[in-house]
Amino acid sequence: LYCATHPGDCCYKDDWNLISEKMKQAAAIVFGAPTYSGNINALSHACIERTYSLRHSTYFLRDKPAVVVSPNEPGNPAELYIERMLKQNGMKLIATVAGCCNTAPCWHCGEGHKCTYGHVPKPENGTFLDHIPEETIPKGFKGSTEAQQKAREAGLRLREALA
């Protein structure tokens, strides 16, 4: 609990103190994370957890505008966790861009057409496919006008919050 007696600082000697200083100086925070097994990856999770040093008794990030970016559908556990942690830091959540670019590895591994666990649509009769039909593969952010619109709207809200 070194950070409890030295607000904004951490006793571990890694990049956190540099990162936290940049977060304190930033006008706003946009936090996005890849999702694995339905939640954010470990590195992103560690980053969010370490913001404890920024909120214990000081709330260095209080009232900073914040945007959450999540590749999964709106309301997913990763998005909700990031939102909750940003709010715990006293930040103002002004936008969430979710469902913008999720492309599970099953679409690309070469085995997705016969994967019983993955996120590739299954035929109703339960038989394996010979291949993954090209038209069913998500196009990601660049191929999604909806995702681009969500990001544009979040940018406009962020601009308004900073004005």
Secondary structure, 3 states (H helix, E strand, C coil): CHHHHCCCCCCCCCCHHHHHHHHHHCCCEEEECCEECCEECHHHHHHHHCCHHHHCCCCCCCCCEEEEEECCCCCCHHHHHHHHHHHHCCCEEEEEEECCCCCCHHHCCCCHHHCCCCCCCCCCCCCCCCCCCHHHCCCCCCCCHHHHHHHHHHHHHHHHHHC
